[in-house]
Amino acid sequence: MRLLWVLLAVALIGGIYFYQNPDFRDRIEDLSSEAGLSKKTAHVYKWQNDRGEWQITDQLPPEGTDYEILNYREDLNVLPLPPQLGGEP
């Protein structure tokens, strides 16, 4: 019975630590993702072409082009609204 209480206390303390330290939580998510235990994140690049049109691709833009890296979780399936439809540029 004492072992059960010790395990419960350790689990409670670990849960509190995990909740209050988002950096630790991110590291655990990264490790579990690499091990195939959690949802993956897609990395895409957002940049403007020569005509000023926004591009979102999984390939790096041409060299010398300013770009932003966007991360999307596999389980969310949501992309930003394109600027032509009222989204942010």
Biopython code that builds the backbone (N, CA, C, O; Angstrom):
import numpy as np
from Bio.PDB.StructureBuilder import StructureBuilder

atoms = [
    (1, "MET", "N", (0.825, -1.184, 0.000)),
    (1, "MET", "CA", (0.000, 0.000, 0.000)),
    (1, "MET", "C", (0.874, 1.254, 0.000)),
    (1, "MET", "O", (0.547, 2.244, -0.654)),
    (2, "ARG", "N", (1.980, 1.206, 0.731)),
    (2, "ARG", "CA", (2.871, 2.354, 0.801)),
    (2, "ARG", "C", (3.481, 2.636, -0.580)),
    (2, "ARG", "O", (3.648, 3.796, -0.958)),
    (3, "LEU", "N", (3.810, 1.583, -1.327)),
    (3, "LEU", "CA", (4.367, 1.739, -2.666)),
    (3, "LEU", "C", (3.385, 2.471, -3.583)),
    (3, "LEU", "O", (3.796, 3.307, -4.388)),
    (4, "LEU", "N", (2.115, 2.167, -3.467)),
    (4, "LEU", "CA", (1.095, 2.835, -4.267)),
    (4, "LEU", "C", (1.070, 4.335, -3.976)),
    (4, "LEU", "O", (0.963, 5.138, -4.903)),
    (5, "TRP", "N", (1.164, 4.722, -2.713)),
    (5, "TRP", "CA", (1.175, 6.139, -2.337)),
    (5, "TRP", "C", (2.440, 6.839, -2.844)),
    (5, "TRP", "O", (2.386, 7.994, -3.267)),
    (6, "VAL", "N", (3.562, 6.148, -2.802)),
    (6, "VAL", "CA", (4.809, 6.732, -3.305)),
    (6, "VAL", "C", (4.708, 6.953, -4.818)),
    (6, "VAL", "O", (5.080, 8.015, -5.316)),
    (7, "LEU", "N", (4.212, 5.963, -5.540)),
    (7, "LEU", "CA", (4.050, 6.103, -6.984)),
    (7, "LEU", "C", (3.074, 7.215, -7.332)),
    (7, "LEU", "O", (3.304, 7.962, -8.283)),
    (8, "LEU", "N", (2.004, 7.334, -6.589)),
    (8, "LEU", "CA", (1.028, 8.402, -6.806)),
    (8, "LEU", "C", (1.656, 9.773, -6.562)),
    (8, "LEU", "O", (1.423, 10.707, -7.329)),
    (9, "ALA", "N", (2.445, 9.897, -5.506)),
    (9, "ALA", "CA", (3.119, 11.167, -5.202)),
    (9, "ALA", "C", (4.123, 11.530, -6.298)),
    (9, "ALA", "O", (4.206, 12.690, -6.701)),
    (10, "VAL", "N", (4.875, 10.559, -6.777)),
    (10, "VAL", "CA", (5.848, 10.812, -7.848)),
    (10, "VAL", "C", (5.128, 11.243, -9.118)),
    (10, "VAL", "O", (5.568, 12.174, -9.792)),
    (11, "ALA", "N", (4.039, 10.584, -9.449)),
    (11, "ALA", "CA", (3.266, 10.950, -10.635)),
    (11, "ALA", "C", (2.694, 12.354, -10.502)),
    (11, "ALA", "O", (2.690, 13.110, -11.473)),
    (12, "LEU", "N", (2.215, 12.714, -9.331)),
    (12, "LEU", "CA", (1.656, 14.049, -9.096)),
    (12, "LEU", "C", (2.738, 15.117, -9.218)),
    (12, "LEU", "O", (2.526, 16.138, -9.872)),
    (13, "ILE", "N", (3.869, 14.898, -8.607)),
    (13, "ILE", "CA", (4.981, 15.861, -8.684)),
    (13, "ILE", "C", (5.474, 15.979, -10.123)),
    (13, "ILE", "O", (5.734, 17.085, -10.597)),
    (14, "GLY", "N", (5.603, 14.868, -10.812)),
    (14, "GLY", "CA", (6.021, 14.895, -12.210)),
    (14, "GLY", "C", (5.019, 15.637, -13.090)),
    (14, "GLY", "O", (5.415, 16.383, -13.985)),
    (15, "GLY", "N", (3.741, 15.441, -12.843)),
    (15, "GLY", "CA", (2.702, 16.141, -13.601)),
    (15, "GLY", "C", (2.746, 17.647, -13.389)),
    (15, "GLY", "O", (2.594, 18.417, -14.336)),
    (16, "ILE", "N", (2.954, 18.061, -12.153)),
    (16, "ILE", "CA", (3.054, 19.491, -11.856)),
    (16, "ILE", "C", (4.286, 20.089, -12.533)),
    (16, "ILE", "O", (4.206, 21.169, -13.118)),
    (17, "TYR", "N", (5.414, 19.403, -12.459)),
    (17, "TYR", "CA", (6.638, 19.887, -13.100)),
    (17, "TYR", "C", (6.440, 19.989, -14.609)),
    (17, "TYR", "O", (6.823, 20.988, -15.217)),
    (18, "PHE", "N", (5.852, 18.977, -15.209)),
    (18, "PHE", "CA", (5.605, 18.942, -16.642)),
    (18, "PHE", "C", (4.690, 20.089, -17.058)),
    (18, "PHE", "O", (4.919, 20.719, -18.091)),
    (19, "TYR", "N", (3.664, 20.364, -16.271)),
    (19, "TYR", "CA", (2.698, 21.428, -16.579)),
    (19, "TYR", "C", (3.336, 22.812, -16.478)),
    (19, "TYR", "O", (3.029, 23.687, -17.287)),
    (20, "GLN", "N", (4.199, 23.023, -15.522)),
    (20, "GLN", "CA", (4.767, 24.342, -15.278)),
    (20, "GLN", "C", (6.029, 24.631, -16.082)),
    (20, "GLN", "O", (6.544, 25.746, -15.999)),
    (21, "ASN", "N", (6.541, 23.701, -16.841)),
    (21, "ASN", "CA", (7.755, 23.898, -17.627)),
    (21, "ASN", "C", (7.493, 23.591, -19.100)),
    (21, "ASN", "O", (7.728, 22.468, -19.548)),
    (22, "PRO", "N", (7.005, 24.584, -19.861)),
    (22, "PRO", "CA", (6.689, 24.322, -21.263)),
    (22, "PRO", "C", (7.911, 23.928, -22.096)),
    (22, "PRO", "O", (7.769, 23.197, -23.076)),
    (23, "ASP", "N", (9.112, 24.399, -21.725)),
    (23, "ASP", "CA", (10.308, 23.999, -22.473)),
    (23, "ASP", "C", (10.545, 22.499, -22.345)),
    (23, "ASP", "O", (10.890, 21.834, -23.321)),
    (24, "PHE", "N", (10.360, 21.975, -21.149)),
    (24, "PHE", "CA", (10.505, 20.538, -20.922)),
    (24, "PHE", "C", (9.448, 19.782, -21.717)),
    (24, "PHE", "O", (9.728, 18.737, -22.304)),
    (25, "ARG", "N", (8.231, 20.320, -21.730)),
    (25, "ARG", "CA", (7.136, 19.697, -22.464)),
    (25, "ARG", "C", (7.457, 19.664, -23.966)),
    (25, "ARG", "O", (7.201, 18.661, -24.633)),
    (26, "ASP", "N", (8.021, 20.763, -24.497)),
    (26, "ASP", "CA", (8.397, 20.803, -25.909)),
    (26, "ASP", "C", (9.468, 19.769, -26.230)),
    (26, "ASP", "O", (9.415, 19.117, -27.273)),
    (27, "ARG", "N", (10.451, 19.618, -25.321)),
    (27, "ARG", "CA", (11.503, 18.625, -25.545)),
    (27, "ARG", "C", (10.928, 17.212, -25.565)),
    (27, "ARG", "O", (11.325, 16.389, -26.390)),
    (28, "ILE", "N", (9.996, 16.931, -24.659)),
    (28, "ILE", "CA", (9.359, 15.610, -24.618)),
    (28, "ILE", "C", (8.562, 15.374, -25.902)),
    (28, "ILE", "O", (8.595, 14.276, -26.458)),
    (29, "GLU", "N", (7.839, 16.407, -26.381)),
    (29, "GLU", "CA", (7.081, 16.264, -27.619)),
    (29, "GLU", "C", (8.008, 16.012, -28.802)),
    (29, "GLU", "O", (7.699, 15.195, -29.670)),
    (30, "ASP", "N", (9.145, 16.710, -28.842)),
    (30, "ASP", "CA", (10.113, 16.485, -29.920)),
    (30, "ASP", "C", (10.645, 15.062, -29.891)),
    (30, "ASP", "O", (10.734, 14.407, -30.930)),
    (31, "LEU", "N", (10.998, 14.581, -28.703)),
    (31, "LEU", "CA", (11.515, 13.214, -28.587)),
    (31, "LEU", "C", (10.464, 12.193, -28.975)),
    (31, "LEU", "O", (10.774, 11.220, -29.662)),
    (32, "SER", "N", (9.218, 12.397, -28.544)),
    (32, "SER", "CA", (8.172, 11.441, -28.869)),
    (32, "SER", "C", (7.823, 11.497, -30.354)),
    (32, "SER", "O", (7.443, 10.483, -30.941)),
    (33, "SER", "N", (7.949, 12.684, -30.968)),
    (33, "SER", "CA", (7.702, 12.802, -32.404)),
    (33, "SER", "C", (8.750, 12.037, -33.186)),
    (33, "SER", "O", (8.426, 11.342, -34.149)),
    (34, "GLU", "N", (10.021, 12.160, -32.775)),
    (34, "GLU", "CA", (11.095, 11.435, -33.441)),
    (34, "GLU", "C", (10.919, 9.928, -33.300)),
    (34, "GLU", "O", (11.317, 9.164, -34.179)),
    (35, "ALA", "N", (10.328, 9.512, -32.203)),
    (35, "ALA", "CA", (10.115, 8.084, -31.970)),
    (35, "ALA", "C", (8.825, 7.593, -32.624)),
    (35, "ALA", "O", (8.508, 6.405, -32.557)),
    (36, "GLY", "N", (8.076, 8.510, -33.261)),
    (36, "GLY", "CA", (6.830, 8.130, -33.919)),
    (36, "GLY", "C", (5.668, 7.980, -32.961)),
    (36, "GLY", "O", (4.700, 7.287, -33.275)),
    (37, "LEU", "N", (5.737, 8.613, -31.799)),
    (37, "LEU", "CA", (4.683, 8.462, -30.798)),
    (37, "LEU", "C", (3.698, 9.618, -30.760)),
    (37, "LEU", "O", (2.690, 9.530, -30.060)),
    (38, "SER", "N", (3.952, 10.693, -31.484)),
    (38, "SER", "CA", (3.036, 11.827, -31.466)),
    (38, "SER", "C", (2.863, 12.377, -32.871)),
    (38, "SER", "O", (3.491, 11.908, -33.820)),
    (39, "LYS", "N", (2.005, 13.374, -32.987)),
    (39, "LYS", "CA", (1.717, 13.985, -34.273)),
    (39, "LYS", "C", (2.932, 14.730, -34.795)),
    (39, "LYS", "O", (3.690, 15.314, -34.019)),
    (40, "LYS", "N", (3.115, 14.711, -36.076)),
    (40, "LYS", "CA", (4.250, 15.386, -36.692)),
    (40, "LYS", "C", (3.887, 16.812, -37.076)),
    (40, "LYS", "O", (2.709, 17.157, -37.176)),
    (41, "THR", "N", (4.896, 17.626, -37.287)),
    (41, "THR", "CA", (4.720, 19.010, -37.678)),
    (41, "THR", "C", (5.298, 19.204, -39.070)),
    (41, "THR", "O", (6.416, 18.774, -39.355)),
    (42, "ALA", "N", (4.525, 19.857, -39.938)),
    (42, "ALA", "CA", (5.011, 20.170, -41.282)),
    (42, "ALA", "C", (5.631, 21.557, -41.258)),
    (42, "ALA", "O", (5.064, 22.486, -40.682)),
    (43, "HIS", "N", (6.781, 21.695, -41.874)),
    (43, "HIS", "CA", (7.460, 22.979, -41.970)),
    (43, "HIS", "C", (7.303, 23.473, -43.404)),
    (43, "HIS", "O", (7.742, 22.805, -44.340)),
    (44, "VAL", "N", (6.678, 24.639, -43.584)),
    (44, "VAL", "CA", (6.520, 25.221, -44.912)),
    (44, "VAL", "C", (7.103, 26.627, -44.905)),
    (44, "VAL", "O", (7.313, 27.224, -43.850)),
    (45, "TYR", "N", (7.356, 27.138, -46.088)),
    (45, "TYR", "CA", (7.982, 28.443, -46.252)),
    (45, "TYR", "C", (6.991, 29.402, -46.894)),
    (45, "TYR", "O", (6.340, 29.073, -47.885)),
    (46, "LYS", "N", (6.888, 30.590, -46.316)),
    (46, "LYS", "CA", (6.000, 31.627, -46.838)),
    (46, "LYS", "C", (6.885, 32.749, -47.374)),
    (46, "LYS", "O", (7.734, 33.277, -46.656)),
    (47, "TRP", "N", (6.679, 33.111, -48.649)),
    (47, "TRP", "CA", (7.496, 34.135, -49.276)),
    (47, "TRP", "C", (6.741, 34.761, -50.433)),
    (47, "TRP", "O", (5.739, 34.219, -50.899)),
    (48, "GLN", "N", (7.232, 35.917, -50.900)),
    (48, "GLN", "CA", (6.619, 36.596, -52.033)),
    (48, "GLN", "C", (7.481, 36.411, -53.281)),
    (48, "GLN", "O", (8.707, 36.513, -53.229)),
    (49, "ASN", "N", (6.813, 36.139, -54.401)),
    (49, "ASN", "CA", (7.553, 36.001, -55.655)),
    (49, "ASN", "C", (7.808, 37.387, -56.254)),
    (49, "ASN", "O", (7.493, 38.402, -55.633)),
    (50, "ASP", "N", (8.377, 37.425, -57.457)),
    (50, "ASP", "CA", (8.732, 38.693, -58.104)),
    (50, "ASP", "C", (7.526, 39.577, -58.391)),
    (50, "ASP", "O", (7.659, 40.799, -58.458)),
    (51, "ARG", "N", (6.357, 38.980, -58.559)),
    (51, "ARG", "CA", (5.133, 39.751, -58.843)),
    (51, "ARG", "C", (4.416, 40.182, -57.570)),
    (51, "ARG", "O", (3.354, 40.800, -57.640)),
    (52, "GLY", "N", (4.992, 39.860, -56.390)),
    (52, "GLY", "CA", (4.378, 40.238, -55.121)),
    (52, "GLY", "C", (3.332, 39.257, -54.625)),
    (52, "GLY", "O", (2.650, 39.536, -53.639)),
    (53, "GLU", "N", (3.191, 38.127, -55.279)),
    (53, "GLU", "CA", (2.218, 37.113, -54.859)),
    (53, "GLU", "C", (2.813, 36.263, -53.750)),
    (53, "GLU", "O", (3.977, 35.869, -53.812)),
    (54, "TRP", "N", (2.007, 35.983, -52.739)),
    (54, "TRP", "CA", (2.472, 35.152, -51.623)),
    (54, "TRP", "C", (2.513, 33.701, -52.048)),
    (54, "TRP", "O", (1.606, 33.210, -52.720)),
    (55, "GLN", "N", (3.560, 33.026, -51.655)),
    (55, "GLN", "CA", (3.751, 31.613, -51.947)),
    (55, "GLN", "C", (3.927, 30.873, -50.629)),
    (55, "GLN", "O", (4.631, 31.345, -49.736)),
    (56, "ILE", "N", (3.293, 29.725, -50.508)),
    (56, "ILE", "CA", (3.501, 28.841, -49.357)),
    (56, "ILE", "C", (3.871, 27.482, -49.940)),
    (56, "ILE", "O", (3.049, 26.806, -50.558)),
    (57, "THR", "N", (5.137, 27.095, -49.726)),
    (57, "THR", "CA", (5.644, 25.870, -50.324)),
    (57, "THR", "C", (6.442, 25.065, -49.306)),
    (57, "THR", "O", (6.806, 25.564, -48.241)),
    (58, "ASP", "N", (6.699, 23.829, -49.650)),
    (58, "ASP", "CA", (7.547, 23.008, -48.784)),
    (58, "ASP", "C", (8.999, 23.033, -49.251)),
    (58, "ASP", "O", (9.853, 22.373, -48.660)),
    (59, "GLN", "N", (9.282, 23.792, -50.310)),
    (59, "GLN", "CA", (10.632, 23.952, -50.831)),
    (59, "GLN", "C", (11.153, 25.342, -50.475)),
    (59, "GLN", "O", (10.384, 26.302, -50.420)),
    (60, "LEU", "N", (12.453, 25.449, -50.234)),
    (60, "LEU", "CA", (13.042, 26.755, -49.961)),
    (60, "LEU", "C", (12.825, 27.686, -51.148)),
    (60, "LEU", "O", (12.899, 27.255, -52.298)),
    (61, "PRO", "N", (12.554, 28.976, -50.870)),
    (61, "PRO", "CA", (12.408, 29.925, -51.974)),
    (61, "PRO", "C", (13.754, 30.179, -52.646)),
    (61, "PRO", "O", (14.789, 29.753, -52.135)),
    (62, "PRO", "N", (13.750, 30.868, -53.787)),
    (62, "PRO", "CA", (15.019, 31.173, -54.452)),
    (62, "PRO", "C", (15.972, 31.919, -53.521)),
    (62, "PRO", "O", (15.542, 32.667, -52.643)),
    (63, "GLU", "N", (17.249, 31.707, -53.721)),
    (63, "GLU", "CA", (18.263, 32.329, -52.873)),
    (63, "GLU", "C", (18.133, 33.850, -52.914)),
    (63, "GLU", "O", (17.924, 34.440, -53.974)),
    (64, "GLY", "N", (18.260, 34.473, -51.738)),
    (64, "GLY", "CA", (18.150, 35.920, -51.630)),
    (64, "GLY", "C", (16.735, 36.404, -51.360)),
    (64, "GLY", "O", (16.524, 37.606, -51.195)),
    (65, "THR", "N", (15.761, 35.505, -51.312)),
    (65, "THR", "CA", (14.372, 35.864, -51.051)),
    (65, "THR", "C", (14.095, 35.782, -49.559)),
    (65, "THR", "O", (14.439, 34.794, -48.911)),
    (66, "ASP", "N", (13.469, 36.827, -49.013)),
    (66, "ASP", "CA", (13.072, 36.786, -47.604)),
    (66, "ASP", "C", (11.911, 35.810, -47.459)),
    (66, "ASP", "O", (11.014, 35.769, -48.301)),
    (67, "TYR", "N", (11.935, 35.029, -46.391)),
    (67, "TYR", "CA", (10.871, 34.064, -46.173)),
    (67, "TYR", "C", (10.629, 33.879, -44.686)),
    (67, "TYR", "O", (11.435, 34.277, -43.845)),
    (68, "GLU", "N", (9.505, 33.269, -44.393)),
    (68, "GLU", "CA", (9.116, 32.957, -43.018)),
    (68, "GLU", "C", (8.827, 31.458, -42.957)),
    (68, "GLU", "O", (8.217, 30.901, -43.870)),
    (69, "ILE", "N", (9.263, 30.815, -41.885)),
    (69, "ILE", "CA", (8.985, 29.386, -41.708)),
    (69, "ILE", "C", (7.701, 29.243, -40.887)),
    (69, "ILE", "O", (7.577, 29.812, -39.803)),
    (70, "LEU", "N", (6.764, 28.486, -41.415)),
    (70, "LEU", "CA", (5.501, 28.225, -40.728)),
    (70, "LEU", "C", (5.468, 26.751, -40.341)),
    (70, "LEU", "O", (5.895, 25.894, -41.114)),
    (71, "ASN", "N", (4.966, 26.460, -39.157)),
    (71, "ASN", "CA", (4.868, 25.082, -38.679)),
    (71, "ASN", "C", (3.404, 24.719, -38.498)),
    (71, "ASN", "O", (2.656, 25.442, -37.840)),
    (72, "TYR", "N", (2.999, 23.608, -39.079)),
    (72, "TYR", "CA", (1.625, 23.133, -38.970)),
    (72, "TYR", "C", (1.631, 21.702, -38.459)),
    (72, "TYR", "O", (2.339, 20.837, -38.973)),
    (73, "ARG", "N", (0.814, 21.476, -37.423)),
    (73, "ARG", "CA", (0.708, 20.121, -36.872)),
    (73, "ARG", "C", (-0.154, 19.258, -37.776)),
    (73, "ARG", "O", (-1.119, 19.727, -38.379)),
    (74, "GLU", "N", (0.209, 18.014, -37.854)),
    (74, "GLU", "CA", (-0.477, 17.057, -38.709)),
    (74, "GLU", "C", (-1.954, 16.898, -38.334)),
    (74, "GLU", "O", (-2.785, 16.631, -39.202)),
    (75, "ASP", "N", (-2.283, 17.057, -37.070)),
    (75, "ASP", "CA", (-3.651, 16.815, -36.630)),
    (75, "ASP", "C", (-4.541, 18.054, -36.679)),
    (75, "ASP", "O", (-5.700, 17.971, -36.273)),
    (76, "LEU", "N", (-4.051, 19.204, -37.160)),
    (76, "LEU", "CA", (-4.866, 20.412, -37.196)),
    (76, "LEU", "C", (-5.493, 20.668, -38.561)),
    (76, "LEU", "O", (-6.638, 21.111, -38.637)),
    (77, "ASN", "N", (-4.757, 20.394, -39.647)),
    (77, "ASN", "CA", (-5.269, 20.528, -41.010)),
    (77, "ASN", "C", (-5.865, 21.909, -41.281)),
    (77, "ASN", "O", (-6.942, 22.014, -41.869)),
    (78, "VAL", "N", (-5.182, 22.951, -40.861)),
    (78, "VAL", "CA", (-5.648, 24.311, -41.088)),
    (78, "VAL", "C", (-4.509, 25.122, -41.679)),
    (78, "VAL", "O", (-3.416, 25.175, -41.114)),
    (79, "LEU", "N", (-4.768, 25.754, -42.817)),
    (79, "LEU", "CA", (-3.802, 26.656, -43.422)),
    (79, "LEU", "C", (-4.340, 28.075, -43.317)),
    (79, "LEU", "O", (-5.554, 28.266, -43.231)),
    (80, "PRO", "N", (-3.463, 29.074, -43.323)),
    (80, "PRO", "CA", (-3.945, 30.442, -43.222)),
    (80, "PRO", "C", (-4.745, 30.847, -44.459)),
    (80, "PRO", "O", (-4.541, 30.309, -45.547)),
    (81, "LEU", "N", (-5.646, 31.790, -44.277)),
    (81, "LEU", "CA", (-6.438, 32.317, -45.365)),
    (81, "LEU", "C", (-5.536, 33.114, -46.292)),
    (81, "LEU", "O", (-4.791, 33.970, -45.813)),
    (82, "PRO", "N", (-5.569, 32.871, -47.596)),
    (82, "PRO", "CA", (-4.696, 33.626, -48.515)),
    (82, "PRO", "C", (-5.047, 35.108, -48.488)),
    (82, "PRO", "O", (-6.197, 35.465, -48.228)),
    (83, "PRO", "N", (-4.070, 35.978, -48.752)),
    (83, "PRO", "CA", (-4.325, 37.428, -48.754)),
    (83, "PRO", "C", (-5.426, 37.824, -49.740)),
    (83, "PRO", "O", (-6.157, 38.781, -49.488)),
    (84, "GLN", "N", (-5.556, 37.101, -50.861)),
    (84, "GLN", "CA", (-6.579, 37.425, -51.844)),
    (84, "GLN", "C", (-7.998, 37.255, -51.267)),
    (84, "GLN", "O", (-8.957, 37.849, -51.760)),
    (85, "LEU", "N", (-8.103, 36.438, -50.224)),
    (85, "LEU", "CA", (-9.410, 36.200, -49.607)),
    (85, "LEU", "C", (-9.563, 36.914, -48.268)),
    (85, "LEU", "O", (-10.486, 36.619, -47.508)),
    (86, "GLY", "N", (-8.668, 37.847, -47.980)),
    (86, "GLY", "CA", (-8.780, 38.631, -46.758)),
    (86, "GLY", "C", (-7.853, 38.217, -45.639)),
    (86, "GLY", "O", (-7.947, 38.758, -44.537)),
    (87, "GLY", "N", (-6.955, 37.270, -45.885)),
    (87, "GLY", "CA", (-6.010, 36.850, -44.865)),
    (87, "GLY", "C", (-4.850, 37.823, -44.739)),
    (87, "GLY", "O", (-4.703, 38.736, -45.551)),
    (88, "GLU", "N", (-4.036, 37.625, -43.728)),
    (88, "GLU", "CA", (-2.866, 38.487, -43.534)),
    (88, "GLU", "C", (-1.803, 38.171, -44.570)),
    (88, "GLU", "O", (-1.581, 37.008, -44.907)),
    (89, "PRO", "N", (-1.138, 39.218, -45.082)),
    (89, "PRO", "CA", (-0.057, 38.976, -46.062)),
    (89, "PRO", "C", (1.170, 38.390, -45.414)),
    (89, "PRO", "O", (2.163, 38.128, -46.094)),
]
sb = StructureBuilder()
sb.init_structure("model")
sb.init_model(0)
sb.init_chain("A")
sb.init_seg("    ")
for serial, (resi, resn, name, xyz) in enumerate(atoms, 1):
    if name == "N":
        sb.init_residue(resn, " ", resi, " ")
    sb.init_atom(name, np.array(xyz, "f"), 0.0, 1.0, " ", f" {name:<3s}", serial, name[0])
structure = sb.get_structure()
